[in-house]
């Protein structure tokens, strides 16, 4: 396969030339932020929302991204154009940049910015048709008073521990609990349950990532007259739900069939899930930035 063009620090280069310093604090300490974004038929889905979250993540860790959002938008679009893409996953990363060894970010004068694309296919079609099997993971999410899960930082080890747990258990995904035992989200997706026609998802203040897909699904459901509540949910509420699904940029809207060996609802994607999969797919090509 031919090399893709990668944007790094002001230049578009072949991927083999896209390199960062071993002294970059993104590598040394996971000090940095990122976004996973999608291009659908030439439309960068909810581009501005992703950039708003990227800049908020940077602001929260006291890092100034040295270019404007408009410039960043153009870099995302140009990376897609130079790779001749109409449909793709796009990864945007801003690290603290190279500095002296030691935690202090104040010794890192210039953040590193890079953008690459990937042909990502998270799950085969059968999972969208039949649903995922998931477990509750052993590692709880760190609480918002230690580090806000709203920050999409380069330090994803808590999520990775959950993914290891899920894969080692022979399932596709894991649900992550808060310290108090509430269901928060999956390892890299938000979670929804439906019961008696009402859709429920954990509120952002519980300590989750405020997913762009989550927000879109809430809007679409409400526009369809479905009541949506942002309320804490327990494992009991997941086990006894009529429907359960996950949302994320890579996964989109994906049904969940089994949680901790309990078959959810009828054991197949329910009407609300199917409707939202369809409604979500319909807006991916129109809602966003045309490249
Ligand atoms: N939660 C976590 C922890 C994530 O990393 C992500 C992003 N993959 C999501 C939820 C979903 O967010 P989005 O819909 O913005 O991709």
Boltz pocket constraint, residues with backbone or C-beta under 6 A from the ligand:
constraints:
  - pocket:
      binder: B
      contacts: [[A, 36], [A, 149], [A, 159], [A, 185], [A, 186], [A, 187], [A, 188], [A, 189], [A, 190], [A, 208], [A, 209], [A, 210], [A, 211], [A, 212], [A, 213], [A, 214], [A, 247], [A, 248], [A, 249], [A, 250]]
      max_distance: 6.0
